[in-house]
């Protein structure tokens, strides 16, 4: 590992991302470290690589697989529980401040895992949900999204910390099945029990099924039904190198 150009990875960095990097690097860790062909958000004094990922995990798939060959990796996923929004004019005068009606929850993780559901199956990878509060600043400059009436987001600042939820192995994701283990669940029943939208419940069951945490059992009415897999049958984390070797061997055997 070595330190890169200090400007790499920080040119468009928000204060929220920067604060999380310093928090997770620890007193003796380092931020913005070059690890092989990649630049990593931070490396702890124990040699663990930490990536702060606010959006989809899809772009991290190959990066994480390659980093895990030599180092343990933790993906920290911030979940904004409460956000306050300050809106300014172009002269930096505060126009209004309000509380956002949207509240984040740990279930938001499955939006980000949708395009990388295999990542939690990799040995050496842990996912940590950081439940936080933020202050978001906006400017009425006419250049932002039409959904915000042209208002641009200029930054997010960490203002509060609730808790962190660490998921080290596929079995830890059983916590997201809030129904008795011997009962079937559908998108509708999961949405109702967990208090989430049907769309998010559908993504949750899709990801958990890909991970082997739930399995499809049939249909209840018009909807597919799922059941939590027994702990002993949930896939154990495996190294990327081992998976690659097995796939190569399987392809070789098919040709024989």
Protein Blocks (a to p, Z undefined) as FASTA:
>chain_A
ZZddfkgoplmccfklmmmmmmmnommlcehiaehjbccfbdcfkopacdddfbdfklmm
mmmmmmmmmpccdddddddfbacdddddfkopafbdcddfbdcdfklmmmmmmmmmmlmm
pghiacdddddddddddddehlacfklnopacfbdcdfbdfbdcddfbfklmmmmmcccf
kbccdfklmmmmnopafklmmmmmmmmmmnopaccfbdehjbccdddddfklpccdddfk
lmmmmmmmmmmmmmZZ
